[in-house]
Amino acid sequence: MDQTILNNLEIELRRGTQTLAVLSLLKEKQYGYSLLQALEEKHVYIEAGTLYPMLRRLETQGLLVSNWDTQESRPRKYYELSTDGQAALDKLIEVYRDMTKHFSSLL
């Protein structure tokens, strides 16, 4: 099989779970770089060029709230789940668990 095709299929498969991973780690406030590190520690690899637009999109959708911390020498924008974001996360976890149960029996 062509390795490029396989790589693209793997990227598509992972893309569907990236939002779930990000939302699950934003139960506590985090800024972008700390979130990238936390994801990497969990072996979830998302490029910064993918993560930052995702954070902006989730905030626009009302799933995240953000605020700037200017106390440090370098200002950082912190993100965390909104009430709607927590509800969305709860539903996505339910859907994910149901899907993995069905896929496990299929595979």
N, C-alpha and C positions, 0 to 999 in steps of 0.2 A: 504494500500500500504506500502511496505517496506520503512522505512525512509531513509535507506542508498541509495536505488535506487533514491528516490526523491532528496536527497542531491546531488548526482552525476549529475543528470539531471540539477539541478539548477546551479551547478558549470560550466557545459558545456555551458549553456545559457549565463551566465555572462562572460565567457572567451572570447566570441566573441566580446564583447564590451570594453574589457580592453584596447586594443590598441587605440581605438578611444578616450577613456577617457584620457589616458596618453598623446597622441598627442595634444589633445585640451588644456591641461594645460601647454604644453611646448611652447606656443606662447611667453612666457616670460621665461627667464633663471631660472632654478631651479636645486638644487642638490637633490640627491635621497631621503634623509629624509624629506626635505621640500615638495617634491612631494608626498610622502606617506601621510603627514599631510594634504595637500591640497585635495588629493583624499578622505581622510577620512571625511574632512569637507563637501564634496559633497556627502557623503554616498556611496562612491565607495571604496570597501575594496579589496585591493590587498596586498598580503604578500610580504615582502621584498625579500624573496627567489624567488618570481615570477617577481617582478619589476626590480631588477638589471640585470638579464639576458635579460629581454625584452629591457631595455635601451641599453645594449651592442648590441643586435641584430638589433635594429632600427638604431643605429649608423653605424653598419657594412653595413646595407642596404642603407645608405646615407640619411636617413630621419631625423637624428639628427646630430648636431655638438656638440662638447663638448670642454671645456677648464678647466684647473685647476686654482683655486684661492688659492694662497699660502700666501696671505696677513694675514690671520687669523692664530691663533696658530695651528689650525687643518686644513690642506689642504682639499678642497672640489672640487669635479668634478661637474661642472655645465653643464647642457644639455639645448639645445633649438632646435626648428625646423630649418631645413635647408630649402632652397627654394623648393627642392623636397618634403620635409616633409610637408610644407604648402600645396603644390599641392595635396599630398596624403590625408591630412586631409580634404581639401575641397571636394575631391571626396568621401571619406568615409562618410562625413556628408550627402552628397547628397544620397548616397546609403542607409544609415541608415534611413533617413527620408522617402525615398521611401518604404523601407521594413516595417517600423512601420505603414505607411499608409495602406499598404496591409494587414499586420497582424491585424490591428485594425478592418478592415472590416471582416476578417476571424474569429476573436475571438468574 
